[in-house]
Amino acid sequence: MPRQASWTGRPPSFSWSVRVYYEDTDLGGVVYYANYLKFLERARTEWLRALGFEQTGLATVDNVMFVVRSISMDFLKPARFDDELEVTVELVETGASRIVVAQRVRRGAEALVTARVEIACVNTVSFRPVRIPGPVIARIRNKK
């Protein structure tokens, strides 16, 4: 099934669909907890792509990349093999060199995981925090 991305919700949030494969599950047939981190990461990548920014382009042209500075997650209910999940990204706040987003993993209307992720913009060589490029922050803030 093709993965689809869309802007939904109020305030506007980004939504990305993912199917749970056997490789995502543990012996009990539920999604292994660490795999939710992958789902969240992929949704943030697709969020940036939907905004018009490829991470490889940011790295090669602007010499910046986004790294997770901190994350807190609440695991509410398990997802299982073959579930179709929706992973959302919602802007919470921005700063000169950081973005905070709220993310959710849902199965239909049922919330499975919630997360708050702080992302830092860093230089690709020094890994020191740098300002988020103007076009990126303008586009992100415009979608809030």
N, C-alpha and C positions, 0 to 999 in steps of 0.2 A: 504494500500500500504506500503510495507517495506521501511524504510528510508535507503538511501544509502549514503555512504561517499566516497569521492575520492580526490586525489590530482589533481588539474587542474591549468590552467592559467600560466602566465609568469610575474613576477617571481612566483615560485611555491606557490600556495595557496591551502588551504584545502576547500573542498566543501561538504555540507551536505544538503540533501533534507528534507523538511517538508511540510505537507499538512495543510491548514488552516481548522480548525474545527469550527463548530457553536459556541462552547464555547469560541473561540478566538476573536469573533466579538462583536461589540457593537450594539446598537439599529439601527444604520444606515447600518448594514451589512458589515462593514469594520473592519479590525483588530484593536482592542483597542490598543492604543499606548504602554501601559506598557507590552503587550504581546510580543512585539519585543525584549524586554530585555530577556525574557525566550528563545526565538529562538536563540539569540546571545549566551546566556549561554550554551544552549544545544550543539551548534556547537563547542564551545570551549572545552567542555567536550569530545565530539567525536573526536576532533583534538588531544587532549592528548591521548585518547584511541588508535587512529590510529598510534600515535608515540610509543605506547607500554606502556603507563602509566595509571593506574587506580587511580583515586583520593583517593579512600579508602586505597589503598596500600601505596600511598605517605604519607597519614595521619598516618597509623599504623606503617609503617616500618621506614620512614624518619622523622616522626613527623613534617611534613610541609603540608601546604595547600595554595591554591591560592585564593586570594580575590581581588575583583575589588576595585582599589584605586580611579580611576576616569573614567568617560565615557562622551563622547560628541556624540550626534546623530543628524543627519539631516533626517527629514521625507520628502521624495520627492513626493511619490505617495502612495495611499492606496492599500493594499492587501484586497481581499474579500474572503468570505466563499468559500471553496473548491478549492482555488488557490493552485497550487503546487509551492513552493518557494525553492530557492537555497540560503543557507546561507554560506558565505565564511569567512575564517580566513586567514589573511596574516600577516606574521611577519614583523614588522616595525623596532623594535630595542630590544635589550636585555641589561640588566645590571646584576650586581651581585645578586640582589634580586628582579628584576622587568622585566616584559615583556610588550612590547607595540605591539598591533595588530590593524590592520585595518579590519573591518568587513563590509560586504555588504549583504543586503537581496535583491534578484532579483526575478522577475517573467520572466523567459526566459531571454532575453537580456535587459529587462527594470529594471533599478535601482529603488528600492522603498525606501530603508533606507541605509544610510552609518553611520558608527560609528568608533570612535577611542577609544580603551579601554586600560587603563593601569592597569596591574595586578601585585600585590605584592605577594611575597612568604613570608609567616609568619609561625612562630612556632605555633603548635596546642594548646599549653598551654598558652604561654605568649602573643600571637598575635603580637609579635614584629617581624620586618623584619629579615629574615635570608637568607643566600645564597641559591640560587636554587641548588638542588642536581646536582652534576657533570654529571651523566648520562642523566638527563633531559635536562640540558642546552646544552650539546653536541648534543643530538638528535634534539633539536629545531633548533639550529644554522646550523646543517647539512642540514636541509630542506629549508633553506633560499635561 
